[in-house]
């Protein structure tokens, strides 16, 4: 029985593009697949015929040969043509086409053998976060093997095509309707295997090595910020591109300054006399210098003063936060007799204590309401 023309089988014109071929085959395969038509020999034959036609026409080289010579182009193919291997794989091929981007990418690309990205934690002080700092770090990472230039093969040796995948780097396993492609376990997707491995790296193309790197930490960084060093991560497998190294910043706590975003918070003890009479106090700043802050007379404990532009720089912006100074009025201790007498005279002379007076008024109002 002579074979039908492949274009007629799929119902497409001879100039049909890949999309038209795929659409026509998908419809025929879904309609005639044996699992949808059990015990229907005619449907099974139509399915086999459509699959054979599509396998030839979707391949540009096979299609060109078929257009020149017809079925005679494949009469001497191993196994007696294309009819022997299609019975179980056609339905799966529909889903390979529909979901190919998930299994092997739209162009059948090999898997990425680039190196992994790596992480290094770096602790800096608040002062270093304020001004920025250049730090040298020592990291141990896989780097390209110098002995074999990253190829994995000994000098003069050449890899051979993988016998498991035939050099494609992928293997296909049939699972019911679906044909699932996976990275070849024998060659890790490289398509080639090392027959004479390099004695230094054992065929991997990389070795672990300690190296010193310089890290430029910009002013204004905070805990959790990261700095990317491109190409400084793990070397790729057998000459693959290297990954990146990410420096994760952690700013150490400061003994007297507390960071809140771009602002700096400080609690400053103030003598009772200064808080009562007013005056000025010295405030430590993140710049490493003391700044003068004027305290108004009658300042109460817990009051906050804002020092504009004395906080942290904002990362990659020409601006700074503020420093917030919270005053803690300090009660004197270890008084001399003379000091005690003076305080007694001060108390007897009266005066205004706004917080005390306000509290007593509220308390009396509560008691009056309860009576």
C-alpha positions in Angstrom: 0.0 0.0 0.0 1.5 3.3 -1.1 1.9 6.1 1.4 -0.2 9.2 1.2 1.5 12.6 0.6 2.5 14.0 4.0 1.0 17.4 3.2 -2.3 15.7 2.3 -2.2 13.7 5.6 -2.0 16.9 7.6 -4.3 18.8 5.4 -2.0 21.7 4.7 -0.5 23.4 1.7 3.1 22.7 0.6 4.2 26.2 1.8 2.6 25.9 5.2 4.8 27.3 8.0 5.7 25.7 11.3 2.8 27.1 13.1 0.3 25.7 10.6 1.9 22.3 10.7 1.8 22.2 14.5 -1.8 23.3 14.6 -2.9 20.7 12.0 -1.0 17.9 13.7 -2.3 18.8 17.1 -5.9 18.6 16.0 -5.4 15.2 14.2 -3.4 13.7 17.1 -5.9 14.8 19.8 -8.8 13.4 17.7 -7.2 10.0 16.7 -5.0 9.1 19.6 -5.4 5.4 20.6 -6.2 6.3 24.2 -9.2 8.3 23.1 -10.2 5.6 20.6 -9.6 2.2 22.1 -10.0 -0.8 19.8 -10.3 1.5 16.7 -7.7 0.4 14.3 -8.5 3.0 11.7 -8.0 5.8 14.3 -4.7 4.3 15.4 -3.5 4.2 11.8 -4.6 7.8 11.2 -2.7 8.8 14.3 0.5 6.9 13.2 0.2 8.4 9.7 -0.2 12.0 11.0 2.7 11.6 13.5 5.0 10.3 10.8 4.1 13.1 8.5 4.6 15.8 11.2 8.0 14.3 12.3 9.3 14.7 8.8 7.8 18.1 7.9 8.6 19.9 11.2 12.3 19.2 10.6 13.7 21.6 8.0 16.3 19.2 6.6 14.0 16.3 6.4 11.3 18.4 4.8 13.7 19.7 2.2 14.7 16.1 1.3 11.0 15.1 1.2 10.1 18.0 -1.1 12.9 16.9 -3.5 12.5 13.1 -3.4 9.2 12.3 -1.7 9.0 9.1 0.4 12.0 7.7 -1.5 14.2 10.0 0.6 13.6 7.8 3.6 13.3 4.4 2.1 16.7 3.3 3.3 16.4 4.8 6.8 17.4 2.5 9.7 14.4 0.4 10.9 12.5 0.7 7.6 11.6 4.4 7.6 9.9 6.4 10.3 7.0 4.2 11.0 8.5 2.1 13.7 9.0 4.6 16.5 5.8 6.8 16.6 3.1 4.7 18.2 3.7 5.8 21.8 5.3 9.2 21.4 2.9 11.2 19.2 0.5 12.4 21.9 3.4 13.4 24.1 4.9 15.4 21.3 1.8 17.6 21.3 2.5 18.6 24.8 6.2 18.9 24.1 5.3 21.6 21.5 2.8 23.3 23.8 5.0 23.4 26.9 8.5 23.2 25.4 9.6 26.3 27.2 9.2 24.5 30.5 11.3 21.4 29.5 14.0 22.6 27.2 13.4 26.3 26.1 11.9 27.5 22.9 15.1 27.0 21.0 16.2 23.7 22.5 19.0 25.4 24.4 21.4 23.5 26.6 21.1 24.0 30.4 23.0 26.8 31.9 26.3 25.5 33.4 27.2 28.9 35.0 28.5 29.0 38.5 26.3 29.7 41.5 26.0 33.0 43.1 27.7 33.2 46.5 27.1 35.2 49.7 29.5 36.8 52.1 28.5 38.6 55.3 30.3 41.8 56.2 30.0 43.6 59.5 30.8 47.3 59.7 30.5 50.0 62.4 27.9 52.8 62.4 30.7 55.3 61.7 31.8 53.3 58.7 28.2 53.1 57.5 28.1 56.9 57.9 31.2 57.7 55.9 31.5 54.7 53.6 34.5 52.4 53.7 36.8 50.3 51.5 37.2 46.8 53.0 39.3 43.9 51.9 37.7 40.5 52.3 39.1 37.0 52.0 36.8 34.4 50.3 37.3 30.8 49.3 35.5 30.1 46.1 35.7 27.6 43.2 37.7 29.3 40.4 38.6 28.1 36.9 41.4 25.5 36.8 44.6 27.0 35.3 46.0 23.5 34.5 43.3 22.7 32.0 42.0 26.3 31.3 38.6 25.2 32.8 38.0 22.4 30.2 38.3 19.5 32.7 40.5 17.5 30.3 44.1 16.6 30.7 46.6 18.4 28.4 46.1 17.1 24.8 43.0 15.1 25.6 39.6 15.7 24.0 36.2 14.9 25.4 33.9 12.6 23.5 30.2 12.7 22.8 28.1 11.3 25.6 26.8 7.8 24.8 23.7 8.2 26.8 22.3 11.4 25.2 24.2 11.2 21.9 25.7 14.7 22.5 22.4 16.6 23.0 22.8 16.9 26.8 19.1 15.8 27.2 17.4 12.4 27.6 13.7 11.7 27.0 11.6 9.4 29.2 8.1 8.3 28.2 5.5 8.6 31.0 2.1 7.6 29.6 0.9 10.4 27.3 3.9 12.6 28.1 7.5 12.5 27.0 9.6 14.3 29.6 13.0 15.7 28.8 15.6 15.9 31.5 19.2 16.8 31.8 21.4 13.9 31.0 22.7 12.4 34.2 25.8 10.9 32.5 27.2 14.3 31.2 25.3 16.7 33.4 23.8 18.3 30.2 27.2 19.0 28.7 26.7 16.6 25.8 30.3 15.4 26.2 32.2 13.3 28.7 35.7 13.6 29.9 37.8 10.6 28.9 41.1 11.7 30.4 40.4 14.1 33.3 42.7 16.9 34.4 44.8 15.7 37.4 44.3 19.0 39.2 40.6 19.5 39.1 39.5 15.9 38.5 37.6 16.8 35.3 35.4 19.5 36.9 37.3 22.4 35.3 37.5 24.3 38.6 39.3 24.3 42.0 38.7 25.9 45.3 40.9 28.9 46.0 41.2 31.7 48.5 41.4 35.2 47.1 41.4 38.7 48.4 38.7 41.1 47.1 38.2 44.8 47.7 34.7 45.9 48.6 33.6 49.5 48.3 30.9 50.1 50.8 29.0 53.4 50.0 27.9 55.9 52.7 24.4 55.4 54.0 24.2 51.6 53.8 22.1 49.8 56.4 21.8 46.3 57.7 20.3 44.1 55.0 21.7 46.1 52.1 23.8 44.0 49.7 26.6 44.8 47.3 26.9 42.8 44.1 30.4 41.9 42.8 29.7 40.7 39.2 31.6 37.5 38.1 33.2 37.0 41.6 31.1 34.1 42.6 31.5 30.4 41.8 33.3 29.5 38.6 31.1 27.8 36.0 31.3 24.0 35.3 33.9 23.2 32.7 34.3 26.8 31.4 30.8 28.0 32.1 30.3 31.6 33.1 31.0 32.5 36.8 28.3 33.5 39.2 28.2 36.7 41.3 29.3 37.4 44.8 26.8 39.2 47.1 28.1 41.1 50.1 25.4 41.3 52.8 25.9 44.3 55.1 25.3 44.2 58.8 25.8 47.4 60.9 27.0 46.8 64.4 25.1 48.4 67.3 26.6 51.6 68.6 27.0 52.1 72.4 25.2 55.5 72.6 23.7 56.2 69.2 20.6 54.4 67.8 19.9 54.4 64.1 16.3 54.8 62.9 16.4 54.9 59.1 18.3 58.0 58.3 17.8 59.5 61.7 20.0 59.1 64.8 18.5 58.9 68.3 20.4 59.9 71.4 19.5 60.1 75.1 21.5 62.8 76.9 21.5 63.2 80.7 21.1 66.9 81.7 21.8 68.4 85.2 18.7 69.6 86.9 20.0 73.2 87.2 20.7 73.3 83.4 17.2 72.0 82.6 15.7 74.5 85.0 17.7 77.6 84.1 18.5 76.8 80.5 21.9 76.5 78.9 23.8 74.4 76.4 25.1 70.8 76.4 27.5 68.8 74.3 26.0 66.1 72.1 28.1 63.3 70.5 27.3 62.8 66.8 27.9 60.0 64.2 30.5 62.3 62.6 32.7 61.6 65.6 32.5 65.2 66.9 30.6 66.9 69.6 27.9 69.4 68.7 26.4 72.1 70.9 22.7 72.0 71.7 20.9 74.8 73.4 18.5 73.8 76.2 15.6 76.1 77.0 14.8 77.0 80.6 12.2 74.7 82.2 13.0 71.7 80.0 11.3 68.6 81.2 12.7 65.0 81.2 11.8 63.2 78.0 11.6 66.3 75.8 13.1 65.8 72.4 15.2 68.3 70.3 15.9 67.9 66.6 19.3 68.7 65.2 18.8 69.1 61.5 21.1 67.3 59.1 23.1 65.6 61.8 21.8 62.1 61.0 22.9 59.4 58.5 23.4 60.1 54.8 20.6 58.7 52.6 22.0 56.0 50.3 22.9 57.3 46.8 21.3 60.7 47.6 22.9 64.0 48.6 20.8 64.4 51.8 21.0 63.5 55.4 18.6 62.6 58.2 18.4 64.4 61.6 19.7 63.6 65.1 16.9 63.4 67.7 18.2 64.2 71.2 16.0 63.1 74.1 16.7 64.9 77.4 16.8 63.0 80.7 16.8 65.4 83.6 19.2 64.1 86.3 18.4 64.5 90.0 21.6 65.4 91.9 22.9 62.9 94.5 25.4 63.0 97.4 24.4 66.6 98.3 26.4 68.6 100.9 24.6 70.2 103.8 24.8 73.6 102.1 23.3 72.2 98.9 20.5 70.6 100.9 19.8 73.9 102.7 19.7 75.7 99.4 17.2 73.2 97.9 15.0 73.5 101.0 15.0 77.3 100.6 14.2 76.8 96.9 11.3 74.5 97.7 9.9 76.8 100.4 10.1 79.8 98.1 7.6 78.1 95.8 7.7 78.1 92.0 5.9 76.5 89.1 6.1 72.8 88.5 3.8 72.3 85.5 3.9 68.5 85.4 3.3 68.1 89.1 0.5 70.8 89.2 -1.2 69.2 86.2 -1.1 65.7 87.8 -2.5 66.9 91.1 -5.3 68.7 89.4 -6.3 65.6 87.5 -6.1 63.5 90.6 -8.3 65.9 92.6 -10.9 65.9 89.8 -11.1 62.1 89.9 -11.5 62.0 93.7 -14.2 64.8 93.4 -16.1 62.8 90.8 -16.0 59.7 93.0 -17.3 61.4 96.1 
